[in-house]
């Protein structure tokens, strides 16, 4: 496939999905607000840290949960529900008639949504600093660039994993139920509930070899200036990305055969 063709198709899909997202700005704003769980947890941890028994100051908790809120805005994924609906309703058959893997439709749709929510996110961050002026800080240029890169990888990793769960729809109509079980582990082990510093040391060492903390905690920690092993994090993320990609291609080939066998 020629690079110019790929670029033209990508630009066309992005502009289409971006315009589609802008039509639902009010709903998009509600989606942004629905991810305010870190702020609720921040209040709980601020109260619990009054005796300084967790090794983190109140300012560190405030900045950390703001960083978690920001990171979560860019790694929200819903592809499993879209893919499951398309397969059950038969819309996937129309996708297969196009010379583009349905994977790219879903991926570019998610990326376009990220850009559509940025203005709303900026407004909420400004409001946060108005309410908590002592927490204001500006990351260095290098920190900002590294965080952006890590967030992009974290989003792709979570997208791939959830897309793999979506591919299970070829064999079951309730693939989303598997995602809900995965989501419970994601909530508790990714750093959304609490920073990894408050985990028991042994548990923290084990969790760092799973993909969960690298989807939220790792980029959030970098953003607020915590000391983390960036190269180890990138290595673990690359490993899980490779595994997820191999599983994705295998499930897709097997699933398409199953789908064709059903008369699609």
Helices and strands as residue ranges (DSSP letters): H 3-22, H 25-34, H 37-48, G 49-51, H 58-74, H 79-89, H 91-96, H 102-131, G 133-135, H 141-167, G 168-170, H 175-189, G 196-198, H 201-207, G 212-214, H 217-223, H 230-261
